[in-house]
Amino acid sequence: MSERDGDNSNLVPIRHRLQFRVLLLVLAMVVVTVGTSNLMLERLIESQLEETLARETVRIGGHLADEFRQPLEHRNPTALRDRLDAVAIDSAVAFVQVEDRFGASLSQHVNNEDLYQHYLKRFGEHEQAALTQSLPTLLNYAPAPEARVLRTPIFSSTGAAGGADLLGHVTFAFIDPVHRATVQRMRALVIGVVCVACLISVPITALLMRRLTRPLRRIMRAVTMLASGERLPHLPLRRNDELGLLARSVLETAGTLAQARSELLRANESLEQQVDERTAALNAANHRLELEIETKNEFLRTVSHDLSAPLRNIAGMTTMLQRRFGDSLPEEARHRLERIAANVELESSMLDDLLELSRIRTRPGECEPVDLHELVAGIIQALEHELGERGIECGIETTLPTVHVERNLARQVFLNLIDNAAKYMGQRPTRRITISHALEKRTLHVSVADTGPGIAASDQQRVFQVFRRGSEAGTTGVPGRGIGLASVRAVVEHWGGEITLQSEVGVGSTFKVSIPASRIVSADLGSPANRSAA
Amino acid sequence: MSTGTRGGKVSEAVILLVDDDPDYRMLVRDAIESLGRPIKVFECVDGCDGIRFLQRVGSDKSSPRPDLVLLDLEMPGADGHEVLVRVRADHRLRDLPVVVMTGLDDDESERRALSNGASSYTCKVRDTQDMLRRIEAAAVYWTTVHRQLPGASAA
């Protein structure tokens, strides 16, 4: 019981220890076995004793009958009395009583009054029939089992047994003093043996159990440690029993586990290495790509910047020419000058757009929470005059959320989309631009839908390219340089989203800006709002 | 080297134009001359030339102190920023109005120019009318209005 419980702290606490239970069981077994066998032995000895007692009593009875025949034949009470007293001197005789043949007491000598009273109570009144019996009767009764009462007939010495006269009876109680002592000794012995057996069996059992449980606990600890991969404690491997077998199989399992673990570790390591390699490769590729993009943007920026200087000069010179010499130049020359100025202006603005586009990518500005609803409402407000002139109805259908983006870029996106929709509306029967949003699991969609002429499927990808416009009839005669949607796409992609176009010729177009929902700062997902700002 | 006429009369306002683009210089000169004011324009072809003119070094010993410097930023040799630093480091030129006029329209360039001591920052916008208006406005302000302000150091 002195096992170190601290080692098993990770085990479920054992409420009924095996050791304790076995000990109790062994104790019970010892008590029952030893007790039962001793009791049986006691019974055996007791019955043996009783038999001896009975035999002795009968023998003494016969002898007494001979003793008392003479005085009875001669009807000499004094002699009878003397004999009686002589017999009763023996302390083993509880009482002696001589009766005549009618059962009347002639004389008696009582040493043990209790026994005699008891005898009288049973046989003196109720057992009249037994009194005339001609055979010795052994009466097994009495509160004391060591006592026997014998009633023996006394016959006259003349004649054969059949013709002899019944003179009377002698009744005596015989107590065997050894009997009682023997039985008591036996009892004491039984208790003593049981106690000794218990005393011996407890430590032996404990010792045996310890021998059994200690290796068991070690194995148990080992099994617990298997999972953690620690070094195993000493195991009872050499035992040639079930425990040894268990220990060996635990060791074997530990080996298998360790092997599996090391294999797993190796696999993990190689996997990690692979991941590291791939990550490094990816990083390198990313870096190259970033560098490339940076170079490209820088190139674009430089080109448009350097291109603008001579253009500026051309424009300036043309204006100065017109201003200074306009009056003295012939009409034809003035017209050419105007054309130069117009072309320069067109190219100039294209370069401006290119610069703007490259700025989106190189200098996006800083993100802040932008209330899209407010922003779009503001744009509609700003375009109110233009929209009104064209008879276009423009409204926000849902309460747009607040998103974390660059304010100027967001403005550019929606200004471009709404402006585009208005520009290409033409003379449609219904002229409406609707802005709404929808929230998917991870994406926020903001749609700008118009009832314009629509864009042919073949043109739908081209509209997002720089300096490309749809080739539909509806676009001709519309002032525009075809860079707006390209910059819109650049912005939306910069936000990590995408812009898609759904359009049907003759029905209308819907530009859908989809950006990651993670950019939403707050979303009012209530019912469609009526705060149309057109 | 410097081009244009130097050593004009003191009563005229003097503008020094530092820009490596001859066509742009011509344009600015045209714009200023078209104002019809008594303004004399001097031109320097790059930063080094400008610094020599302002500090009256060598052949520029007798160059006049300008009332306004129109300074380009992107130039070979010493660029506009260096000119600004050198001008502000010279105690005689500390109060000289220097307006930066450049094709660079990013915030960083503007911040840098202003912190280096530029009096004002103007972009060479592509709209010709607008650009001419800017040049004219700068010329008029710095050569007339600014000169009359109390505390302004007149040449």
Interface residues (C-beta under 8 A of the other chain):
Chain A: H305 S308 A309 P310 L311 R312 N313 A315 G316 M317 T318 T319 M320 R323 R324 A341 S348 S349 L351 D352 R363
Chain B: D21 D23 Y24 M26 L27 D30 A31 S34 G103 L104 D106 K124 R126 D127 T128 Q129 M131 L132
